[in-house]
């Protein structure tokens, strides 16, 4: 899908520029593409650079993750940041 490719490029650029929402979206695309280790690094960066809302979004997105790297990222975010989640 050409639109997804264009979106992926802009999310990557946004992530590399330091925007936490771009980091999160870039991570999501990487995870969908099976690049779990790289996705986990970007999710952790987004959690570190972002706010509680993005952390909740990440925790929610990773609630059923199968890849060990993504499960570790979720556990790290839950352990590191003090916020309440229903996930």
C-alpha positions, 0 to 999 in steps of 0.5 A: 500500500503506497499510503502506508509506505508514505506514512511510515516514512513520515513517522520515521522522520518524526521519530528521528526528529524526537517527536514522541508521537512519531516515535510511537507510531514508527514503533507500531509500524516496525512491530507490524513488520516483525521488527520487534527489537527495533520497535521496542527501542522506539516504544521505550524512547516514546515512553521516556520522551512522552507523557502518561497518555502516550505511555498508556497507549503503548501499554495498551497496544502491547497488552497482547504482544507475543514478541519477547522484546515487546513484552519486556518493553511493556513491563519496563514501562509499567514498572518505570512510570507511575500511572494508572492503567486499565490494561 
